[in-house]
Amino acid sequence: MKTKLFLRLRKEKYLQMMALLGIAWIIVFNYAPMYGIIIAFKDYSIIKKISEVDWVGLAWFKEVFTDENFIPIMRNTLAISFMKLIIGFPLPILFAIMLNEIRQVKLKRFVQTVSYLPHFLSWVILGGILMAWLADVGLFNELQTMINPSHTPINYLAKPKYFWLITVFSDIWKELGWSAIIYLAAISGIDPQMYEAATVDGATRFQKIWHITLPSIKGTISILFVLAVANLLNTNFEQILVLKNALNASMAEVIDTYVYRMGVQSGRFSYATAIGLFKSIVALCLLLTANKVTKKLTGHGLY
């Protein structure tokens, strides 16, 4: 047994070396920094080593849950995340199916290329575009004035009530085409003979989509849904930081930006780590629950 294992390792030595480099990278950059988590249970000071500061137990977690900002931050985080999940998750599936139904190759490639472009732009650039479009003298107000001359210009990013919608739809705009790639790949793997047989039986396009396309990509949808639920508390830090300002802060402050403000700007590293650890534990619970439920309902899951 040992001889077979040794022979196999020797035969695949270059492949094993590449795998070892990947494992080393994960250990150094993903697992080693996790040692810093313990400062969530200590009264950490930047002028001392972690091992030298005193343990404080769950004091920082108690302060997090009694913080007057905790409820508004959780409300904003959950509202934006749920809206992105409910609206943003099914749209790439629909978009991929629509692209697959386009028969003109040139048109299909053009639509795909245009839909991918925003993904390659940073949120700094897209944020600048959105600020110009949503200003009181921007594109949106110009269009509304053309339709309704009595329209009163609005600076949308200065109104807190519009912030969640702007965040959700700008995120969809940026990632719709890119997110659809994996569904297009799954659709391309469907046996064409199934569609031909359905055509012979007189099935319409909608019936083919409903009875062939969707069931065939059910596994891909299930796995991506589990990952989306696990990222429910991740609201895209860069996007929020770019679009957030003093006027919309009441609806824009989320866990990620609050951790940044407490940790980097205020120097409260232990407190910020406690919030981040709380978020990670919730994300892990969501991942396990979503995987179990999805596997029970569809037979597909991460493990």
C-alpha positions, -999 to +999 in steps of 0.1 A: +000+000+000+028+024+010+048+014-021+018+022-044+013+056-027+050+063-030+050+053-067+020+075-073+035+105-056+067+100-076+048+097-108+028+129-101+057+148-085+053+180-106+015+180-100+021+175-063+046+203-062+021+227-077-005+216-052+019+221-023+026+257-034-012+263-034-015+248+001+014+268+014-002+300+000-035+292+017-017+285+050+004+317+049-023+341+037-055+326+049-049+305+081-019+322+097-036+356+100-065+339+118-043+339+149-053+376+152-089+366+160-079+362+196-077+400+201-116+399+200-112+383+235-084+406+247-079+443+254-055+448+226-033+478+222-011+485+192+019+493+214+019+458+229+022+422+216-009+402+214+005+377+239+011+405+265-024+421+266-050+409+291-079+386+284-114+402+287-136+373+278-168+383+259-167+419+270-163+433+234-192+411+222-214+424+250-206+459+239-214+451+203-249+439+211-256+468+234-242+494+210-270+518+198-256+515+163-259+477+162-296+475+152-295+502+124-263+485+110-278+451+110-310+465+094-291+481+066-269+450+061-298+426+060-320+448+039-293+453+012-282+417+013-318+403+010-326+426-018-295+416-037-303+379-031-340+381-041-335+404-071-299+398-080-297+360-078-324+350-104-316+377-129-283+361-142-302+328-147-328+345-167-302+365-186-282+333-194-314+316-207-323+346-228-288+347-243-289+310-250-322+316-270-306+342-293-300+325-326-280+353-343-244+346-333-231+382-338-260+397-318-254+371-290-217+380-288-224+417-288-249+414-260-225+392-240-195+416-245-215+446-235-229+429-204-194+418-193-178+453-195-190+468-162-174+439-143-139+450-153-144+485-140-136+492-104-162+507-080-142+539-080-149+544-117-185+532-115-191+552-084-180+584-103-203+575-132-232+569-108-226+602-089-227+621-123-258+603-134-277+606-101-268+642-093-295+669-095-281+680-129-273+645-140-286+621-167-315+607-147-330+641-138-324+653-174-344+623-187-372+628-162-374+665-171-377+656-208-407+633-199-422+656-173-411+693-176-424+701-141-401+675-125-381+688-096-344+677-098-333+653-070-298+644-059-305+607-054-274+599-035-282+627-010-316+610-002-312+581+022-345+564+010-330+558-024-297+543-012-307+506-009-322+506-045-292+524-059-269+498-042-288+468-054-294+479-090-258+492-095-245+459-082-267+440-107-256+463-135-219+456-128-222+418-123-251+406-143-232+395-174-203+381-155-225+361-131-243+346-161-211+330-175-213+300-152-250+294-161-242+297-199-214+271-193-239+248-176-265+253-204-238+245-231-233+211-215-269+200-221-273+173-247-287+189-279-306+157-286-329+165-257-340+197-275-343+180-308-365+153-293-386+179-276-390+198-310-402+166-327-427+162-299-440+197-306-426+215-275-426+253-275-395+273-265-409+280-231-417+243-225-381+234-235-367+259-211-390+248-183-386+210-188-351+207-201-329+238-195-339+246-159-338+210-146-304+204-163-288+234-145-305+228-112-273+216-096-254+247-106-282+269-093-283+251-060-246+254-053-245+291-063-276+297-041-258+282-011-228+304-017-250+335-021-268+328+012-234+323+030-224+357+017-256+373+030-238+396+054-213+407+028-226+438+013-197+447-010-175+470+011-160+489-019-194+497-034-208+510-001-177+530+007-178+547-027-215+555-027-218+564+010-218+600+021-227+620+052-263+626+039-272+590+033-251+574+061-282+565+082-292+539+055-257+532+042-237+522+072-233+484+072-212+459+091-182+461+067-180+499+068-186+500+105-158+475+111-135+496+089-145+528+108-140+512+142-108+493+134-088+515+109-102+550+116-108+548+154-081+523+163-105+500+183-090+468+169-105+444+195-140+458+191-138+457+153-125+421+154-154+411+177-179+425+151-160+407+123-159+374+142-197+377+149-203+382+112-181+352+103-199+329+127-233+339+114-221+334+078-209+298+087-243+290+103-260+303+071-238+282+049-244+250+068-282+256+070-286+266+034-265+236+022-286+212+043-319+227+032-309+229-005-295+193-005-328+180+010-349+199-015-329+194-047-304+167-040-275+190-047-252+208-023-216+218-016-208+185+002 
